[in-house]
Amino acid sequence: MALSSAPALHSAGFQCRIVRFIARIWTVALVSLIALDTAICAPHRQRLKVNPDLITKSWDPFPVLGFFMEFCQSQLNRTGRCMSLPDCRFSRGTREGDCADGFGVCCIHEVRNNVETTVSNNSYFVQPGFPKPFTGGKNVSLTVLLPSSTCQLRLELEEFRLLPPVAGRCLNDSMRVFVNGSDSYVPELCGHNAGQHVVLHFPENEEHSLLSVSVVTPKSGFERRWSVRIVLYSCGSKKLAQPGCLQHHGSCRGSFRSFAYTEEALHFVRALNYAVCIARPSWLQAISLKIRTVSGYSPAAATRRGDAGNDDGGVGAEQECRSNFIQLPPGYDSRRGLAAPVRICGGNRTVILHMSVQGPLVFYIVSSDGVDQRTQFRVDYSLYPCSESSR
């Protein structure tokens, strides 16, 4: 028995050595492939990570297994979250393209025309039948419960086209925003407002707030489009807007304009009084402004300097700048000799300023309730020195 089993044991030992040798070869090959991938491919790969500035404690009611999320651009040019396909489906999202070299999907979350229990950060409120246009004839509303840790909410109007205002009022189409069933300070919006945004502020220790957005389109036949992105900011976020700002810009270069502004026609919304803020960086030395005003009530632009004096050609500025104007942050322009505060109003003109500003970068926008004072504006700004690393 012992003699007959010896060849079998010898054969088994030889086979075991062969298996171990092959395993070592595969291990070396695998390690080499991983090293090559890390050295060559990793620098070009989109990395998945959490953006802490856009997370609230109750950011999502579902777990994300294995994928921490980063923003991605979808096939429809919308901002989504990069995650695994099972996580996207579990969170009731829609796949709109891939991300992370095909290992993740760009997941888009939409809130529909009904009452939602909670809202996920970076969700979209869109017209019925999106991306096809909506011809109107009925009202569309949305009501969502915000996480308790939400200190600010930003409504990004990535696409927004309703019927324009009539004599400064949204008499046909309109979008209104309510908080806890009451009117918010967000003005009633209509016309073309793609690229605009509004910021809502909430007390730090307040319980869950109820957000309602209502779009009224009584007349059918006109093609409406809207795609509103809902962005939530927690109380500890570094990207919070200053208190009282209806609009907030964080880049060192950008622009803002009046609501319903178009290049083709003079559209305006009257009876407004709000603040537009620009985040002030520690390195700021000066701000350059290009202010374009278009009016239907005055042939010349008017620039009011404090309580005395008009800009060249600014006849009647004293009266006009009391009710319909852009108030600039306090500063000084050595080239024009303008000491702030500076108010710009009226006329069809472009004003260029290069100012040193000591305080907050806050612009106050005031429009009167008079139908005869029709004005729209666009402001392009640049902070100096602005570089790609500081943006």
C-alpha positions in Angstrom: 0.0 0.0 0.0 2.8 2.4 0.9 4.7 1.7 -2.3 1.6 2.2 -4.5 0.7 5.5 -3.0 4.2 7.1 -3.4 3.8 7.9 -7.1 0.4 9.5 -6.4 1.8 11.7 -3.7 4.8 12.7 -5.9 2.4 13.6 -8.7 0.1 15.7 -6.4 3.2 17.6 -5.0 4.3 18.4 -8.5 0.9 19.7 -9.5 0.8 21.8 -6.3 4.1 23.5 -7.2 2.8 24.2 -10.8 -0.3 25.9 -9.4 1.8 28.0 -7.0 4.1 29.1 -9.8 1.2 30.1 -12.0 -0.4 32.0 -9.1 2.9 33.9 -8.5 3.0 34.9 -12.2 -0.6 36.1 -12.1 0.1 38.1 -8.9 3.1 39.8 -10.4 1.1 40.6 -13.6 -1.8 42.0 -11.6 0.4 44.2 -9.5 2.2 45.5 -12.6 -1.2 46.3 -14.3 -2.4 48.2 -11.2 0.9 50.2 -11.1 0.6 51.1 -14.8 -3.0 52.1 -14.4 -2.1 54.3 -11.4 0.8 56.0 -13.2 -0.8 56.5 -16.6 -4.6 56.5 -16.3 -5.3 57.8 -12.8 -4.3 61.5 -13.5 -6.9 61.6 -16.3 -9.7 59.9 -14.5 -12.6 61.7 -12.9 -12.4 61.1 -9.2 -15.6 60.5 -7.2 -15.7 62.5 -4.0 -18.0 64.4 -1.7 -18.4 68.1 -2.1 -18.8 69.2 1.6 -20.1 72.7 0.6 -23.3 71.2 -0.9 -24.2 68.7 1.8 -26.9 69.0 4.5 -27.2 66.5 7.3 -30.4 65.1 5.7 -29.0 65.4 2.2 -30.4 62.2 0.9 -32.9 59.7 2.4 -31.0 56.8 0.8 -27.5 55.2 1.2 -24.9 55.5 -1.5 -23.1 52.2 -1.6 -19.5 52.4 -2.7 -19.9 55.7 -4.6 -19.4 59.1 -3.1 -20.8 61.7 -5.5 -19.4 64.5 -7.6 -21.3 66.7 -9.9 -21.4 65.7 -13.6 -22.8 67.2 -16.8 -25.6 65.2 -18.3 -26.4 64.6 -22.0 -29.1 67.3 -21.7 -26.6 69.8 -20.3 -28.0 69.5 -16.8 -26.1 69.1 -13.5 -26.4 65.7 -12.1 -24.6 63.5 -9.5 -22.2 60.8 -10.5 -23.1 57.5 -8.8 -23.6 53.8 -9.6 -26.6 52.8 -11.7 -28.2 50.8 -8.8 -27.9 53.8 -6.5 -29.4 56.1 -9.1 -32.4 53.8 -9.6 -32.8 53.3 -5.9 -33.0 57.0 -5.4 -35.6 57.4 -8.1 -33.2 59.2 -10.4 -32.9 59.1 -14.2 -29.7 58.2 -16.0 -28.6 60.9 -18.4 -25.2 59.7 -19.6 -22.1 58.2 -18.0 -19.3 59.6 -15.8 -16.1 58.4 -14.1 -14.8 56.7 -17.3 -18.1 54.7 -17.6 -18.0 53.3 -14.0 -20.8 55.7 -12.9 -23.9 57.3 -14.4 -24.8 60.9 -14.4 -28.0 60.7 -12.3 -30.7 63.4 -12.5 -33.4 63.8 -9.9 -36.7 65.6 -10.8 -39.5 66.6 -8.5 -42.9 66.3 -10.1 -46.1 68.3 -10.1 -47.3 67.1 -6.7 -46.5 67.2 -3.0 -43.1 65.5 -2.3 -42.2 64.5 1.3 -38.6 65.5 1.0 -36.3 67.0 -1.7 -32.8 65.8 -2.6 -30.1 68.3 -3.1 -29.6 69.3 -6.7 -33.1 68.3 -7.8 -34.9 69.7 -10.8 -38.4 71.2 -11.2 -39.2 71.2 -15.0 -42.2 71.8 -17.2 -44.5 68.9 -18.0 -43.2 66.7 -20.8 -39.6 67.9 -20.4 -37.5 68.4 -22.5 -40.4 69.1 -24.9 -41.9 72.6 -24.5 -45.1 73.1 -22.6 -48.0 74.9 -24.3 -49.7 76.0 -21.1 -53.3 76.3 -20.3 -53.0 75.1 -16.7 -51.1 75.7 -13.5 -48.1 73.6 -12.4 -47.0 73.6 -8.8 -44.5 71.9 -6.5 -44.4 71.6 -2.7 -41.4 70.0 -1.0 -40.2 69.6 2.6 -36.6 70.9 3.1 -34.1 69.2 5.4 -34.0 70.9 8.9 -30.3 71.7 8.4 -30.9 73.9 5.4 -29.8 77.5 5.9 -30.1 78.7 2.3 -31.7 77.5 -0.8 -30.8 78.6 -4.3 -33.1 78.3 -7.3 -31.0 78.1 -10.4 -33.1 79.1 -13.5 -31.1 77.1 -16.0 -33.9 77.4 -18.5 -36.8 79.8 -18.1 -39.1 81.1 -20.8 -42.7 82.3 -20.0 -44.8 85.0 -21.5 -43.2 88.4 -20.9 -44.5 91.0 -18.5 -47.0 93.6 -19.6 -46.3 97.2 -18.4 -44.0 95.8 -15.7 -46.5 93.2 -14.4 -46.7 89.4 -14.9 -50.3 89.6 -16.0 -50.2 86.4 -18.1 -47.6 83.8 -17.1 -45.8 83.9 -13.7 -43.7 81.9 -11.3 -44.2 82.5 -7.6 -42.3 81.2 -4.6 -43.8 80.5 -1.2 -42.3 79.5 2.1 -44.5 77.8 4.7 -47.6 78.8 2.8 -46.7 82.6 2.7 -45.3 84.8 0.1 -41.5 85.0 0.0 -39.5 88.0 -0.9 -38.7 86.5 -4.3 -40.4 88.6 -6.9 -43.0 87.3 -9.2 -41.1 86.2 -12.3 -42.1 86.0 -16.0 -40.5 86.4 -19.4 -37.0 85.2 -20.3 -34.8 84.6 -17.2 -32.5 81.7 -18.2 -29.3 82.0 -16.3 -30.8 83.9 -13.4 -31.1 82.7 -9.8 -32.6 83.6 -6.5 -31.5 82.8 -2.9 -33.8 82.1 0.0 -32.6 82.3 3.6 -33.8 80.3 6.5 -33.1 80.6 10.3 -30.4 78.3 11.5 -32.4 76.5 14.2 -35.8 76.4 12.4 -37.6 73.1 11.9 -38.4 71.7 8.4 -39.6 74.4 6.1 -42.1 73.9 3.3 -41.1 75.3 -0.1 -43.8 75.8 -2.8 -43.2 76.9 -6.4 -46.2 77.7 -8.6 -46.1 78.4 -12.3 -49.3 79.9 -13.7 -49.9 79.6 -17.5 -53.6 80.5 -18.2 -53.3 80.9 -21.9 -52.4 78.0 -24.2 -50.5 78.1 -27.5 -47.2 79.7 -26.4 -44.3 77.4 -25.8 -43.0 77.6 -22.3 -39.8 76.0 -20.9 -38.4 75.9 -17.4 -35.7 73.9 -15.7 -35.1 75.1 -12.1 -32.3 73.4 -10.1 -32.8 73.3 -6.4 -29.5 73.6 -4.5 -29.4 73.3 -0.7 -26.7 74.8 1.5 -26.2 73.7 5.1 -25.5 76.3 7.8 -21.8 75.5 7.9 -21.2 75.9 4.2 -18.5 78.3 3.0 -20.6 79.2 0.0 -23.5 80.9 2.0 -24.6 84.2 0.6 -24.6 87.3 2.7 -27.8 87.9 4.7 -30.4 89.8 2.7 -29.0 88.9 -0.7 -31.5 87.9 -3.3 -28.7 87.0 -5.7 -25.2 86.0 -4.9 -22.1 85.5 -7.2 -19.0 83.7 -6.1 -16.8 84.0 -9.1 -14.2 86.8 -9.7 -15.8 87.4 -13.1 -19.4 87.4 -14.0 -22.5 89.3 -14.8 -26.1 90.0 -13.6 -29.0 91.6 -15.2 -32.6 92.8 -14.5 -35.4 90.2 -14.5 -37.0 89.6 -17.9 -34.0 91.3 -19.6 -33.7 90.6 -23.4 -31.6 92.2 -26.1 -34.5 92.1 -28.5 -37.2 94.1 -26.6 -37.5 96.3 -23.5 -39.1 94.1 -20.8 -39.0 95.1 -17.1 -40.5 94.2 -13.8 -41.6 97.2 -11.6 -41.9 97.7 -7.9 -38.7 95.8 -7.0 -36.2 96.4 -4.2 -33.5 93.8 -3.7 -29.7 93.3 -3.2 -27.2 91.5 -5.5 -24.0 90.5 -3.7 -20.6 89.4 -4.9 -18.4 87.4 -2.6 -15.5 89.6 -1.5 -12.1 87.7 -1.6 -9.3 88.6 0.7 -7.0 89.5 -2.2 -9.3 92.1 -3.8 -7.7 95.3 -4.9 -10.3 96.8 -7.3 -13.5 96.0 -9.2 -14.2 96.8 -12.8 -17.8 97.4 -13.9 -19.5 97.7 -17.2 -23.1 98.8 -16.7 -25.5 98.9 -19.6 -28.9 100.6 -19.1 -31.8 100.7 -21.5 -34.7 102.9 -20.7 -38.0 104.0 -22.3 -38.4 107.3 -20.4 -35.3 109.3 -20.8 -33.0 110.1 -23.8 -29.9 110.3 -21.6 -28.3 108.3 -18.9 -28.1 109.7 -15.4 -25.5 109.0 -12.8 -26.1 110.4 -9.4 -23.1 111.1 -7.2 -24.2 111.2 -3.6 -26.6 114.2 -3.3 -24.8 116.5 -5.7 -23.9 116.7 -9.3 -24.8 114.8 -12.5 -22.7 112.8 -14.9 -22.1 114.4 -18.3 -25.4 114.6 -20.0 -27.3 113.4 -17.0 -30.2 115.9 -17.0 -32.8 115.2 -14.3 -30.8 112.6 -12.5 -31.7 114.0 -9.1 -35.4 113.1 -9.6 -35.0 109.9 -11.6 -32.4 108.3 -9.3 -34.7 108.4 -6.3 -37.0 105.7 -7.5 -35.4 103.7 -10.4 -31.7 103.0 -10.0 -28.8 100.7 -9.4 -26.9 101.6 -6.2 -23.2 100.6 -6.4 -21.1 99.7 -3.3 -19.1 102.6 -1.8 -15.9 103.1 -3.6 -13.7 105.6 -5.5 -12.9 105.8 -9.2 -9.8 108.0 -9.7 -10.2 108.1 -13.5 -13.7 109.6 -13.2 -13.4 111.3 -9.9 -16.5 109.6 -8.5 -16.9 109.2 -4.8 -19.5 106.6 -3.7 -22.3 106.0 -3.1 -23.0 106.0 -6.8 -26.5 105.6 -8.3 -26.9 104.9 -12.0 -30.3 105.1 -13.7 -32.1 105.9 -16.9 -31.2 106.4 -20.5 -29.5 104.2 -23.1 -25.9 104.1 -22.2 -22.9 102.1 -21.1 -21.0 103.3 -18.0 -17.5 101.8 -17.3 -16.0 102.2 -13.8 -12.8 100.9 -12.2 -13.2 101.3 -8.5 -11.5 100.6 -5.2 -14.0 99.3 -2.7 -13.4 98.9 1.0 -16.7 97.3 2.2 -19.0 94.5 1.1 -19.7 94.2 -2.7 -23.5 94.8 -2.5 -25.6 96.3 -5.4 -29.1 97.6 -4.6 -31.7 97.3 -7.4 -34.7 99.6 -7.0 -37.6 100.0 -9.5 -40.6 102.2 -8.9 -44.2 101.2 -9.3 -44.7 103.7 -12.1 -45.4 102.2 -15.5 -43.7 105.1 -17.2 -40.3 104.3 -15.8 -39.2 101.4 -18.0 -35.6 100.4 -17.5 -33.6 97.2 -17.9 -29.9 96.8 -17.2 -26.9 94.4 -17.4 -23.8 94.6 -15.2 -20.6 92.8 -16.1 -18.0 92.8 -13.3 -14.4 91.6 -12.8 -12.5 91.5 -9.6 -8.7 92.3 -9.7 -6.4 90.6 -9.6 -8.5 87.7 -11.0 -6.7 84.4 -12.0 -7.8 80.9 -12.7 -6.5 79.8 -9.3 -8.5 82.4 -7.5 -11.8 81.8 -9.2 
